[in-house]
Amino acid sequence: MKPFNEKILSLIILFIVCMLGVIISFLCIAFSLDVLVWILTGSFDLKKADILKTLNIGCVIGAFTGAVFVIARLLKLKGF
């Protein structure tokens, strides 16, 4: 059985990795869509406000996903 500190550390790492994964995927989606619009129209309009909005949405969804994974791990559900 793992010590308590090691278990908490692994859950925190799981939460952070889930959150960062969702944020990176959202940023990649936003960037690829802007590149596609740039190719089609010839104007590249990636603004700081759009990036911050994407980061905010990614943080919220990533935190929710990470919390679900952590709770599933704590409850020892199969597959987690």
Secondary structure as GFF3:
##gff-version 3
##sequence-region A 1 80
A	DSSP	alpha_helix	4	41	.	.	.	ID=ss1
A	DSSP	alpha_helix	48	74	.	.	.	ID=ss2
###
